[in-house]
Every structure is written in structure tokens, then in C-alpha cells.
Amino acid sequence: MAPDKFLGPDWLLDTKEAVRLYRDFAVPFRSQVGILDTHTHHNLRQIVENRPFPNIWRAEVLEDRKEYANNDHYIIQLAAKLPGFSQAFARDPQVSDFEKWMALSRVFPGLEGNHVHQWLHLNLRRLFGIHLCLDEKTGERIWDLTSKKFRRKEMLPQAILKRARARVIFTTDDPIDDLEYHAKAEKVAGIRFIPTFRPDAYANIFSDSWRPNVDRLLAKTGKEASLQGLLDALQERHDFFARRGARASDHGLLEPYGLEVSGRRAGEIFAAAYGRKKKFALRSPETKEFISFLMHRFCKMNGERGMVTQIHYGAYRNANPYLFEKWGPDVGGDIAFDRVNSVENITPLLSRFFDGSDPRQSHLVLYPMNQNFAQVNIMLERAFPNVHAGFPWWHNDTPYVMEHYLLHTAGASLLTSSGGPVCDGRKILSEESRFEVFDRVICRAVGKLVADGQISRTGGVRLIKALMYENQAKLFRL
């Protein structure tokens, strides 16, 4: 019987050229330069305080302690589709972590074929040296083995990131954040933690939480309750982030809004929403106009500071009201939106800030939640020199979609212009595994181009280095 190839030495490497690129160039190059991860949701307090993980459930799936709260909603969302596991069970405080892990173990074979199944097993192999496949027979054994390993110093959060060769980690931060743990993180040797300015809470005028969020921002900065007060408060906080080393702002938008809107019009919309004279819907003209107005301001701020603008768009948030009402956002109730007008919405913004007319212009990276829109991003990238098509993200960072993106980009634009891979992770244990997948898929795609004679071997090496590290280092000035 042929040996099982699951996560074997050459997994994902389907040509001799891919194997050669990965073994001879990608592995030593990653060891040399480390990881630049320009979009994560890691809990920086957990990293700074560097306390042992309690167990494998909290380390890999769901940590509900307020100070370290984070969850891998990928795992819970998929496991909840199978009999014997549910969102309610995973989040029930009356159920022990061990019981939750065992319930996950029983259904986990049903996830095989999905990249979530691969990631968890990569973590078990790379970090714990465990080559068992998680199921109802092995769940308790894996629990015991990992519990013993978590007591060792090499399994503390900082040690795990250093093992992964993390060099730069971007966090995602509310403008109101004082960045206390970024200051403390300066003592973490060998890793640079950089804040990212994420102002969605103050732009999403359709949300019931918009006014309370604006009030908190205004109170913190001492600004008046007006559009100008909001703009002054955001500018003050943006300046603060820039002084603390921020290299980017990040914006989660339904559509990539960027229309030209006057200050007078934006002021009217602000007054109506803030005074609760009118409730604006998610896709109302007023919502589009108000967010567009702010996006022009944010891009202006970024241009003045040499910061990159990141737009992650196309996510329809909280589509499952049961999940949102029971446990809040970011628990697996978001879906890819199917009606996004990228071109008409965003070209006014691109023409103003990213047309390549001034060498001092900053850059924009576009990440679509619906991968069907990647072609549009690539065309925008070609038309506007300072725009970059972002690496597949969220539900799209699967080997198949990433390979398709890379091969498509190679022919339709430039791989040397790609924004590069981002972990988008919430779990520290996932950093090394996800970048291993990125590196292998990059070598898989570039290896095909070499094997087909479309690029030279020297060009193949050049491209994997650009995609793994150099593109991001240049783009984010790292």
C-alpha cells in the first residue's frame, strides 16, 4: 500500500519545480527573513503577559476569558454543521473545556477536505510533534499530550511566535485604544508589533452602536458633537497611531465606497443620524455617501503619513441573526455579499489618491470577501499604479483559491505587485501553520509557471521571494 501523503513532506507541491523551489529556496528564505503579517486579530495582551495556555481547546478554538478573548470561528462554524456539536454547546459556560474538546474530536473527521482541518493538524504536528488525526478515539490522548506540552516554556505565546519566526505582526485596533500593550510589547525581543488604525465604528452610520461609539470618541478627545468634531477627533487619533508606528489603516466595508461627497452633504447626514432624526439602512444612499466622505479623509491622512490603506470589502455582517443576538459579532454569522459595485464606487477615490501622478502617494490594498471580485481588483491595479490586489483572505485563503489567484495575477497583472499573504488570525498557534501553507501554495503556483516554461528558474526564485516577503516589506516600509 502506498504511504499516506496527508501533510507529508511534499504536500501541496505537485511538480518537481515546486518541490525544488520550496526546499531549496522558500524554506531557507523564510528562515532568514521571518514573517511579516500585515493583518491579524491577535490579542496583544495575551502575547505581552505571556502566560501558559490552559489547554488545547482554549489555545486552538475558543478563549472566553475577557482579557484574552478570541475565537477561531472557522472551526466552530464548520463543526456546528455536524450532528453532535453546536454553537450553543461550544459557548456554554457550564460545559467543561474537556467536554467541548471531546465533542469537537468526535465530529472533526467530518471537516476533512477543508483547510481548517489541515491547519489544526499542522499545528499538532509542528508545535506538539503529534501525528495523530483528531477523532473520537484520539481526542483524549491529544488533550493529555498537549496539556503536558503547554507547561513548557517553549509553548508560551511569545516562544510560539518566535518559533514561527514572526518578525512583524500588525494588530487591528480601534482608534480610541491607548495602545497600552503596544508600548509594553516593545520589550518582546525580536518581534515588532505594529498597530493598525481601524475606524469602522465611527463610519458605520447605519449601525445602532454608531452614535454611542462616536460619543466615546468625542469624549476621549474633547471634541464637539458635529461632523467637524468627529473629523478632528479621528485626525487626533490617527496622528497618535502614526506616532506609535502605525503603517496602515484598515476598513471593513460592504462595498469599497469612495464617491466624491461634499462636506455640506456629509454634515447633513451626520446631523440627521446623530440627532436620531433618521435611521439609515446598510445600503441607503446616505450610508454610501457618508462612508465615502470619510474614506477620502482617511486616505488623505494616510497619504500625509505614508501609511497604506487596506480595504477588506464584500462581507455581509451578521447574516444569521440568531448568532448575533445570542453571542454578538465575529462568531461565524458573516457571509460573502453578491452585489458589490466596486468600479463606480471606488474610482473617484483612486483617481484622487492612488493614480500614480505623484511619487509621494501612498498605496491601497484591496481584499474582496467574494473572490469573484478579484478580477476587478486586478484590473483596478493595472489602471492605478498605487493600487494592489490583496492576497485571498478569510474564506478564500484555501490552497485552491490562492493558487488560482496567483496564476491569474501572473497573467493579468504582476505578482511583484501583490499585497502578499496575511494570516487574519486570532489564534497565536496558527501563525506558523498558515504561513507554511502560504509558502507551499506560492511555490506550487510559481512551480507550475516554471514547469510550463512560462518563466525562467531564476524568475521563479525572484517571484517566491517577492510574494513571501519583499512585496510587503516595500509596500509597508518595513
Phi, psi and omega per residue, in radians:
M1 nan 2.362 3.133
A2 -1.147 2.576 3.135
P3 -1.153 2.616 3.110
D4 -1.220 2.203 -3.093
K5 -1.555 0.006 -3.067
F6 -0.981 2.029 -3.133
L7 0.944 0.549 3.100
G8 -1.262 -3.130 -3.058
P9 -0.959 -0.599 -3.063
D10 -1.967 0.426 -3.117
W11 -1.085 2.446 -3.077
L12 1.309 -0.175 -3.101
L13 -1.713 1.706 -2.933
D14 -1.760 0.104 3.039
T15 -2.354 2.787 3.090
K16 -1.098 -0.601 3.122
E17 -1.167 -0.661 3.111
A18 -1.120 -0.752 3.107
V19 -1.065 -0.790 -3.125
R20 -1.097 -0.793 -3.137
L21 -1.087 -0.731 -3.095
Y22 -1.206 -0.876 -3.059
R23 -1.222 -0.793 -2.983
D24 -1.509 -0.403 -3.037
F25 -2.215 -0.844 -3.050
A26 -1.163 -0.824 -3.102
V27 -1.087 -0.884 3.112
P28 -1.156 -0.573 3.141
F29 -1.177 -0.757 3.102
R30 -1.096 -0.681 3.108
S31 -1.087 -0.593 -3.107
Q32 -1.340 -0.810 -2.982
V33 -1.730 -0.370 -3.124
G34 1.370 -2.936 -3.065
I35 -1.849 2.284 2.897
L36 -1.880 1.955 -3.118
D37 -2.003 1.841 -2.966
T38 -1.675 0.230 3.011
H39 -2.793 1.862 3.079
T40 -2.425 2.951 3.008
H41 -2.157 0.574 3.132
H42 -1.104 2.568 3.082
N43 -1.487 1.812 -3.034
L44 -1.185 -0.548 3.095
R45 -1.050 -0.746 3.130
Q46 -1.074 -0.670 3.128
I47 -1.207 -0.796 -3.095
V48 -1.142 -0.786 -3.097
E49 -1.298 -0.425 2.876
N50 0.996 0.752 3.118
R51 -1.615 2.693 -3.121
P52 -1.075 2.543 3.009
F53 -1.202 2.401 -3.128
P54 -1.135 -0.688 -3.085
N55 -2.966 3.050 -3.052
I56 -1.195 -0.559 3.106
W57 -1.076 -0.839 -3.114
R58 -1.264 -0.554 -3.135
A59 -1.281 -0.614 -3.032
E60 -1.818 -0.486 -2.937
V61 -2.076 -1.232 -2.993
L62 -2.445 2.055 3.014
E63 -1.933 1.978 -3.060
D64 -1.849 0.065 3.019
R65 -1.153 2.304 -2.986
K66 -0.961 -0.732 -3.044
E67 -1.245 -0.432 -3.113
Y68 -2.066 0.247 -2.954
A69 -0.954 2.207 2.976
N70 -2.923 2.743 3.133
N71 -2.569 2.595 3.024
D72 -1.618 1.513 -3.064
H73 -1.196 -0.263 3.031
Y74 -1.018 -0.900 -3.080
I75 -1.110 -0.880 -3.073
I76 -1.102 -0.748 -3.118
Q77 -1.035 -0.785 -3.108
L78 -1.293 -0.751 -3.134
A79 -1.091 -0.561 -3.107
A80 -1.211 -0.169 3.074
K81 -1.382 -0.186 -3.021
L82 -1.882 2.503 3.121
P83 -1.039 2.348 3.123
G84 1.813 -0.044 3.120
F85 -2.541 2.599 3.134
S86 -2.727 2.835 3.054
Q87 -1.036 -0.758 -3.107
A88 -1.097 -0.709 3.116
F89 -1.142 -0.792 -3.102
A90 -1.089 -0.492 -3.047
R91 -1.876 0.159 -3.125
D92 -1.370 2.004 -3.110
P93 -1.187 -0.253 -3.141
Q94 -1.469 -0.194 -3.133
V95 -1.698 2.343 -3.105
S96 -1.229 2.732 3.094
D97 -1.042 -0.658 -3.140
F98 -1.115 -0.759 3.130
E99 -1.101 -0.671 3.121
K100 -1.156 -0.737 3.124
W101 -1.098 -0.720 -3.133
M102 -1.185 -0.634 3.088
A103 -1.151 -0.704 3.074
L104 -1.105 -0.722 -3.137
S105 -1.012 -0.699 -3.090
R106 -1.160 -0.564 -3.097
V107 -1.732 -0.174 -2.967
F108 -1.078 -0.592 3.072
P109 -0.988 -0.430 3.112
G110 -1.219 -0.199 3.117
L111 -1.581 -0.066 -3.061
E112 -1.043 2.414 -3.041
G113 1.807 -0.477 3.086
N114 -1.533 2.568 -3.085
H115 -1.135 -0.381 3.067
V116 -1.088 -0.700 3.086
H117 -1.061 -0.712 -3.132
Q118 -1.198 -0.761 -3.106
W119 -1.032 -0.855 -3.095
L120 -1.074 -0.727 3.136
H121 -1.230 -0.537 3.006
L122 -1.088 -0.770 3.107
N123 -1.029 -0.795 -3.137
L124 -1.057 -0.713 -3.095
R125 -1.309 -0.848 -3.024
R126 -1.286 -0.730 -3.039
L127 -1.585 -0.562 -3.035
F128 -1.982 -0.198 -3.081
G129 1.208 0.443 -3.114
I130 -1.769 2.060 -3.112
H131 -1.811 0.242 3.056
L132 -1.331 2.603 2.994
C133 -1.610 2.323 -3.061
L134 -1.224 2.125 3.030
D135 -2.732 -3.028 -3.059
E136 -1.152 -0.425 3.139
K137 -1.430 -0.498 -3.049
T138 -1.823 -0.186 -3.027
G139 -0.961 -0.822 -3.106
E140 -1.202 -0.666 3.114
R141 -1.094 -0.761 3.116
I142 -1.147 -0.678 3.078
W143 -1.008 -0.833 -3.100
D144 -1.151 -0.792 -3.113
L145 -1.118 -0.747 -3.133
T146 -1.242 -0.602 3.123
S147 -1.072 -0.694 3.089
K148 -1.163 -0.711 -3.097
K149 -1.192 -0.595 -3.125
F150 -1.119 -0.280 3.123
R151 -1.381 -0.191 -3.078
R152 -1.550 2.657 -3.087
K153 -1.106 -0.538 -3.109
E154 -1.248 -0.093 3.100
M155 -1.891 0.214 2.995
L156 -1.275 2.696 -3.053
P157 -0.903 -0.818 -3.111
Q158 -1.147 -0.664 3.141
A159 -1.151 -0.643 3.119
I160 -1.120 -0.756 3.120
L161 -1.180 -0.643 3.108
K162 -1.198 -0.641 3.063
R163 -1.076 -0.653 3.122
A164 -1.271 -0.092 -3.099
R165 1.126 0.597 3.053
A166 -1.121 2.185 3.131
R167 -1.872 -0.765 3.119
V168 -2.348 2.239 3.105
I169 -2.165 2.077 3.017
F170 -1.505 2.343 2.986
T171 -1.777 2.967 3.129
T172 -2.043 2.076 -2.895
D173 -2.316 2.452 3.038
D174 -1.202 2.408 3.123
P175 -0.948 -0.426 -3.113
I176 -1.367 -0.211 -3.092
D177 -1.142 2.343 3.101
D178 -1.395 -0.058 3.097
L179 1.021 0.634 -3.136
E180 -1.001 -0.762 -3.061
Y181 -1.376 -0.308 2.993
H182 -1.205 -0.659 3.077
A183 -1.122 -0.734 3.132
K184 -1.219 -0.506 -3.107
A185 -1.236 -0.224 3.099
E186 -1.101 -0.319 3.132
K187 -1.512 -0.096 3.106
V188 -1.410 1.838 -3.023
A189 -1.163 2.353 2.986
G190 1.558 -0.188 -3.129
I191 -2.233 2.314 3.110
R192 -1.842 2.152 3.133
F193 -1.842 2.128 -3.011
I194 -2.050 2.243 3.126
P195 -1.313 2.675 3.048
T196 -2.152 2.310 -3.087
F197 -1.375 1.945 -3.075
R198 -2.104 1.601 -2.988
P199 -1.669 0.385 -3.070
D200 -0.937 -0.693 -3.044
A201 -1.041 -0.409 -3.075
Y202 -1.801 -0.060 3.105
A203 -1.843 -0.476 -3.031
N204 -1.353 1.333 -3.025
I205 -1.177 -0.243 3.115
F206 -1.397 -0.254 -3.014
S207 -1.498 2.508 3.080
D208 -1.109 -0.410 -3.120
S209 -1.556 0.000 -3.061
W210 -1.070 -0.924 -3.099
R211 -1.106 -0.833 3.080
P212 -0.979 -0.668 3.101
N213 -1.137 -0.764 3.109
V214 -1.076 -0.732 3.128
D215 -1.049 -0.713 3.119
R216 -1.127 -0.723 3.128
L217 -1.145 -0.762 3.139
L218 -1.134 -0.704 3.125
A219 -1.120 -0.692 -3.117
K220 -1.145 -0.660 -3.052
T221 -1.716 -0.130 3.131
G222 1.255 0.497 -3.120
K223 -1.696 2.797 -3.122
E224 -1.381 2.776 -3.114
A225 -1.437 1.405 3.115
S226 -2.669 2.976 3.080
L227 -1.054 -0.752 3.138
Q228 -1.126 -0.642 3.078
G229 -1.092 -0.727 3.102
L230 -1.108 -0.765 -3.135
L231 -1.106 -0.735 3.136
D232 -1.133 -0.674 3.130
A233 -1.153 -0.762 3.125
L234 -1.134 -0.681 3.107
Q235 -1.107 -0.747 3.137
E236 -1.067 -0.764 -3.127
R237 -1.258 -0.604 3.074
H238 -1.100 -0.736 3.090
D239 -1.054 -0.723 3.126
F240 -1.078 -0.809 3.119
F241 -1.068 -0.748 -3.140
A242 -1.076 -0.720 3.109
R243 -1.137 -0.487 3.116
R244 -1.538 0.192 2.990
G245 1.692 0.153 -3.128
A246 -1.016 2.451 3.132
R247 -1.982 -0.102 -3.055
A248 -2.771 2.737 2.847
S249 -1.915 2.732 -3.114
D250 -2.314 2.398 -3.040
H251 -2.367 2.106 3.075
G252 -1.695 1.868 -3.029
L253 -2.111 2.553 3.014
L254 -1.113 -0.824 3.027
E255 -2.222 2.691 -3.139
P256 -1.354 1.386 -3.055
Y257 -1.186 2.373 3.117
G258 -2.844 0.541 -3.130
L259 -1.241 2.712 3.023
E260 -1.366 2.099 -3.118
V261 -2.332 2.353 -3.102
S262 -1.290 2.738 3.072
G263 -1.106 -0.605 3.130
R264 -1.107 -0.798 3.137
R265 -1.123 -0.759 3.126
A266 -1.096 -0.639 3.107
G267 -1.131 -0.659 3.108
E268 -1.120 -0.736 -3.134
I269 -1.168 -0.758 3.112
F270 -1.014 -0.838 -3.088
A271 -1.077 -0.717 -3.130
A272 -1.165 -0.724 -3.110
A273 -1.306 -0.774 -3.093
Y274 -1.168 -0.635 3.123
G275 -1.427 0.044 -3.135
R276 0.983 0.576 3.075
K277 -1.394 -0.396 -3.114
K278 -2.671 2.473 3.079
K279 -1.799 2.098 -3.098
F280 -1.633 2.393 -3.140
A281 -1.411 2.894 -3.093
L282 -0.964 -0.724 -3.065
R283 -1.936 0.414 3.118
S284 -1.241 2.697 3.060
P285 -0.983 -0.638 -3.117
E286 -1.145 -0.701 3.097
T287 -1.078 -0.818 3.127
K288 -1.043 -0.763 -3.107
E289 -1.175 -0.780 -3.078
F290 -1.141 -0.802 3.126
I291 -1.144 -0.673 3.084
S292 -1.020 -0.803 3.133
F293 -1.011 -0.803 -3.138
L294 -1.187 -0.638 3.133
M295 -1.067 -0.647 3.063
H296 -1.102 -0.694 3.104
R297 -1.140 -0.774 -3.130
F298 -1.103 -0.731 3.139
C299 -1.165 -0.599 3.064
K300 -1.123 -0.802 3.099
M301 -1.026 -0.804 -3.118
N302 -1.108 -0.703 3.125
G303 -1.072 -0.683 3.138
E304 -1.192 -0.443 -3.107
R305 -1.853 0.014 -3.118
G306 1.196 0.500 -3.125
M307 -1.681 2.594 3.108
V308 -1.449 2.486 3.021
T309 -1.742 2.155 3.086
Q310 -1.912 2.203 3.079
I311 -2.071 2.012 3.026
H312 -1.790 1.956 -2.990
Y313 -2.228 2.873 3.062
G314 1.620 0.169 3.111
A315 -1.660 2.084 3.040
Y316 -1.557 1.891 -2.965
R317 -1.408 2.515 3.002
N318 0.946 0.788 3.141
A319 -1.132 -0.486 3.101
N320 -1.699 1.748 -3.067
P321 -1.097 -0.505 3.116
Y322 -1.050 -0.817 -3.134
L323 -1.127 -0.769 -3.085
F324 -1.154 -0.790 -3.105
E325 -1.196 -0.527 -3.104
K326 -1.465 -0.741 -3.016
W327 -2.275 0.001 3.084
G328 1.550 -2.924 -3.082
P329 -1.335 2.945 3.009
D330 1.081 0.681 3.091
V331 -2.095 0.142 3.088
G332 1.962 0.227 -3.112
G333 -1.740 0.224 -3.125
D334 -1.710 2.589 -3.135
I335 -2.369 2.886 3.079
A336 -1.341 2.292 3.140
F337 -1.417 2.594 -3.034
D338 -1.863 -0.124 -3.100
R339 -2.213 1.488 -3.122
V340 -2.092 2.193 3.101
N341 -1.760 1.520 -3.055
S342 -1.284 -0.867 -2.920
V343 -1.125 -0.952 -3.094
E344 -1.145 -0.600 -3.117
N345 -1.208 -0.746 -2.907
I346 -1.776 -0.318 -3.066
T347 -1.070 -0.571 3.049
P348 -1.060 -0.661 3.117
L349 -1.173 -0.766 -3.124
L350 -1.142 -0.683 -3.124
S351 -1.144 -0.511 -3.108
R352 -1.468 -0.629 -2.964
F353 -2.080 -0.314 -2.961
F354 -2.339 0.495 -3.047
D355 -1.494 -0.054 3.114
G356 1.452 0.143 -3.090
S357 -1.303 -0.327 -3.094
D358 -2.312 2.151 -3.131
P359 -1.089 -0.223 3.134
R360 -1.556 -0.045 3.130
Q361 -1.060 2.578 3.039
S362 -1.472 -2.944 -3.002
H363 -2.218 2.762 3.132
L364 -2.226 2.350 3.052
V365 -2.054 2.235 -3.113
L366 -1.881 2.178 3.100
Y367 -2.077 2.030 3.107
P368 -1.594 2.393 3.019
M369 -1.235 -0.675 3.074
N370 -1.609 1.931 -3.021
Q371 -1.153 -0.213 3.056
N372 -1.105 -0.334 -3.120
F373 -1.599 0.020 -3.123
A374 -1.075 -0.617 3.123
Q375 -1.058 -0.701 3.110
V376 -1.093 -0.770 3.122
N377 -1.025 -0.741 -3.128
I378 -1.111 -0.672 3.106
M379 -1.211 -0.673 3.064
L380 -1.100 -0.657 3.104
E381 -1.066 -0.690 -3.138
R382 -1.218 -0.647 -3.068
A383 -1.385 -0.476 -3.082
F384 -2.161 1.899 -2.995
P385 -0.985 -0.489 -3.074
N386 -1.719 0.301 3.059
V387 -1.865 2.468 -3.091
H388 -2.313 2.370 3.078
A389 -1.358 2.113 -3.094
G390 -1.309 2.610 3.086
F391 -1.025 2.562 3.093
P392 -0.904 2.425 -2.921
W393 -2.404 2.710 3.087
W394 1.104 -2.048 -3.102
H395 -1.242 -0.162 -3.044
N396 -1.677 -0.168 -3.077
D397 -1.444 0.921 3.028
T398 -1.739 2.695 -3.120
P399 -0.943 -0.746 -3.093
Y400 -1.105 -0.863 -3.081
V401 -1.179 -0.706 3.131
M402 -1.106 -0.736 3.113
E403 -1.090 -0.770 3.127
H404 -1.055 -0.776 3.116
Y405 -1.025 -0.798 -3.090
L406 -1.142 -0.787 -3.131
L407 -1.189 -0.652 3.087
H408 -1.136 -0.816 -3.133
T409 -1.086 -0.666 -3.119
A410 -1.003 -0.677 -3.119
G411 -1.553 -0.567 -3.034
A412 -1.639 -0.358 3.127
S413 -2.591 -2.276 -3.110
L414 -2.340 2.225 3.027
L415 -1.131 -0.462 3.121
T416 -1.344 0.038 3.054
S417 -1.919 -0.121 -3.107
S418 -1.031 2.545 3.116
G419 -1.216 -0.242 3.110
G420 1.505 2.790 -3.059
P421 -1.281 2.554 3.061
V422 -2.265 2.481 -3.085
C423 -1.269 -0.659 -3.045
D424 0.966 0.414 -2.980
G425 -1.456 2.717 2.988
R426 -1.987 -0.254 -3.082
K427 -1.923 2.166 -3.079
I428 -1.054 -0.616 -3.113
L429 -1.114 -0.335 -3.039
S430 -1.476 -0.212 -3.009
E431 -1.026 -0.911 -3.092
E432 -1.137 -0.767 -3.071
S433 -1.138 -0.758 -3.091
R434 -1.158 -0.675 3.130
F435 -1.286 -0.459 2.995
E436 -1.102 -0.754 3.103
V437 -1.093 -0.796 3.099
F438 -0.958 -0.858 -3.078
D439 -1.092 -0.719 -3.138
R440 -1.171 -0.722 -3.130
V441 -1.198 -0.663 3.068
I442 -1.031 -0.797 3.129
C443 -1.189 -0.603 3.092
R444 -1.068 -0.871 -3.098
A445 -1.187 -0.841 -3.133
V446 -1.152 -0.627 3.085
G447 -1.038 -0.653 3.080
K448 -1.096 -0.744 -3.139
L449 -1.114 -0.661 3.092
V450 -1.205 -0.811 -3.105
A451 -1.087 -0.577 3.140
D452 -1.430 -0.079 -3.113
G453 1.353 0.275 -3.134
Q454 -1.411 -0.454 3.067
I455 -2.393 2.816 3.126
S456 -1.380 2.848 3.073
R457 -1.110 -0.679 3.085
T458 -1.097 -0.716 3.096
G459 -1.129 -0.612 3.103
G460 -1.079 -0.769 3.104
V461 -1.107 -0.736 3.140
R462 -1.063 -0.716 -3.092
L463 -1.233 -0.695 -3.131
I464 -1.169 -0.610 3.097
K465 -1.172 -0.679 3.121
A466 -1.125 -0.795 -3.079
L467 -1.259 -0.615 -3.104
M468 -1.309 -0.523 -2.950
Y469 -2.663 -0.856 -2.884
E470 -1.190 -0.631 3.113
N471 -1.023 -0.838 -3.110
Q472 -1.204 -0.686 3.137
A473 -1.033 -0.698 -3.141
K474 -1.292 -0.805 -3.061
L475 -1.105 -0.754 -3.071
F476 -1.736 0.167 3.089
R477 0.971 0.959 -3.076
L478 -1.937 nan nan
